[in-house]
Amino acid sequence: MPRIPCRVVRRCAAVHPLLPLLLAECRTFDEARREFQWLVDGVPPGRRRLARACLARHRHVPLQYILGSQPFGPVEIRCRRSVLIPRWETEEWASALAGRVGPGRGGVPGGVPGGVPGGVPGGVPGGVPGGVPGGVPLRAVDLCTGTGCVPILLRAEWAWAAAAVEWLAVDCAPAAVALAAANERRTRAGRSVGEIRVVSGDVLQGPADCSAVPPRIHLLTCNPPYIPAERFLADVSVSVRVYEPRLALVGELHFYRNLVEKWLDRTDSFVYELGEFKQAKYVRDCIAADGRLNKMWSVGVKFDSAGKIRCVYGYRNDATLDYKSIYQEFGNLIYTPRL
Ligand SMILES: C[S@@+](CC[C@H](N)C(=O)[O-])C[C@H]1O[C@@H](n2cnc3c(N)ncnc32)[C@H](O)[C@@H]1O
């Protein structure tokens, strides 16, 4: 990492004596000044509080733990130590997904606004809300939910959904379950949106371990720990390494194998965040090699705006909803079923 030139330190000090403290994390004058303003705006008034916040930043404490929140799509997600801070990469795919599901999407002109459980007049197979034949609500399950940011964003974006979606969020860390539940309540307050049930469970045990998981899932989302242990020290910044939970970060193929072995039969579609192509390839190869799954599933990958592979997704081609339309342009297909 390049050293910070003295002139940058002096330039910061000329603006405010606390500003140089931010250089340890920010590295440049512009970054430090921008962050300083966020701290001035976000920390309760008082010089000592501001100094404490700058000192914490000097010790690489993540800004979101100091300020207590992170904007995520249209919502503000509360952040606490011991729970992973939501990232822009996740926000990006979750927002893209949100935009693919809803009235007029899923291949149905007009779709079904305001879908409610029990069926909606005009509910059309292939549409999404209320369009599931039989009038069942759309069932969305988020695994490894952390702060609950993914389902909370989807719920905020799906204004049409009201009570038409059944939500479930699962995490095994008590701090994450408590924070996701608190974020869920705060972002629901006073609005007519469905509750996201937040439950404690070990995703690796599969749905059988968690009685709250519905018998059929329409949309399974997950941002699992996916940084290989040997890359953790080399690739991850001090701030993340020291202050964010290792349980949320370190993994390799575990959750992708677990998807194929334990969750695929329970869901009609999935979106899993990942860090490398190898993880998407693993899912694709498992599906392609299985004589039953390879006739049902399409698999695709999505890149983020920085050009890095970011998700593997898939959908059943024999499902009740028109997932082909929903996922069209979400990413690029890398496997289509053998007929
Ligand atoms: C990468 S974080 C994702 C958090 C959140 N979804 C997000 O995108 O910011 C992974 C989460 O998985 C949880 N986790 C790790 N192993 C798990 C397991 N076996 N079962 C359930 N949750 C697990 C961690 O506690 C952590 O909250």
Ligand as a Chemical Component Dictionary entry (heavy atoms), coordinates in Angstrom:
data_LIG
# 
_chem_comp.id                   LIG 
_chem_comp.type                 NON-POLYMER 
_chem_comp.pdbx_formal_charge   0 
_chem_comp.three_letter_code    LIG 
# 
loop_
_chem_comp_atom.comp_id 
_chem_comp_atom.atom_id 
_chem_comp_atom.alt_atom_id 
_chem_comp_atom.type_symbol 
_chem_comp_atom.charge 
_chem_comp_atom.model_Cartn_x 
_chem_comp_atom.model_Cartn_y 
_chem_comp_atom.model_Cartn_z 
_chem_comp_atom.pdbx_ordinal 
LIG C1  C1  C 0  -22.063 -12.490 3.651  1  
LIG S1  S1  S 1  -23.116 -12.340 5.063  2  
LIG C2  C2  C 0  -24.580 -11.749 4.250  3  
LIG C3  C3  C 0  -25.431 -10.862 5.092  4  
LIG C4  C4  C 0  -26.524 -10.125 4.295  5  
LIG N1  N1  N 0  -27.376 -11.040 3.556  6  
LIG C5  C5  C 0  -25.900 -9.133  3.348  7  
LIG O1  O1  O 0  -25.967 -9.335  2.140  8  
LIG O2  O2  O -1 -25.337 -8.144  3.814  9  
LIG C6  C6  C 0  -23.414 -14.009 5.430  10 
LIG C7  C7  C 0  -24.356 -14.265 6.609  11 
LIG O3  O3  O 0  -24.503 -15.683 6.728  12 
LIG C8  C8  C 0  -24.612 -16.039 8.075  13 
LIG N2  N2  N 0  -24.252 -17.455 8.152  14 
LIG C9  C9  C 0  -23.014 -18.002 8.069  15 
LIG N3  N3  N 0  -23.099 -19.348 8.158  16 
LIG C10 C10 C 0  -24.421 -19.643 8.270  17 
LIG C11 C11 C 0  -25.149 -20.855 8.407  18 
LIG N4  N4  N 0  -24.534 -22.049 8.407  19 
LIG N5  N5  N 0  -26.498 -20.801 8.524  20 
LIG C12 C12 C 0  -27.129 -19.609 8.532  21 
LIG N6  N6  N 0  -26.494 -18.417 8.412  22 
LIG C13 C13 C 0  -25.154 -18.444 8.282  23 
LIG C14 C14 C 0  -23.720 -15.074 8.793  24 
LIG O4  O4  O 0  -24.098 -14.955 10.140 25 
LIG C15 C15 C 0  -23.930 -13.794 7.975  26 
LIG O5  O5  O 0  -24.920 -12.999 8.558  27 
# 
loop_
_chem_comp_bond.comp_id 
_chem_comp_bond.atom_id_1 
_chem_comp_bond.atom_id_2 
_chem_comp_bond.value_order 
_chem_comp_bond.pdbx_ordinal 
LIG C1  S1  SING 1  
LIG S1  C2  SING 2  
LIG S1  C6  SING 3  
LIG C2  C3  SING 4  
LIG C3  C4  SING 5  
LIG C4  N1  SING 6  
LIG C4  C5  SING 7  
LIG C5  O1  DOUB 8  
LIG C5  O2  SING 9  
LIG C6  C7  SING 10 
LIG C7  O3  SING 11 
LIG C7  C15 SING 12 
LIG O3  C8  SING 13 
LIG C8  N2  SING 14 
LIG C8  C14 SING 15 
LIG N2  C9  SING 16 
LIG N2  C13 SING 17 
LIG C9  N3  DOUB 18 
LIG N3  C10 SING 19 
LIG C10 C11 SING 20 
LIG C10 C13 DOUB 21 
LIG C11 N4  SING 22 
LIG C11 N5  DOUB 23 
LIG N5  C12 SING 24 
LIG C12 N6  DOUB 25 
LIG N6  C13 SING 26 
LIG C14 O4  SING 27 
LIG C14 C15 SING 28 
LIG C15 O5  SING 29 
# 
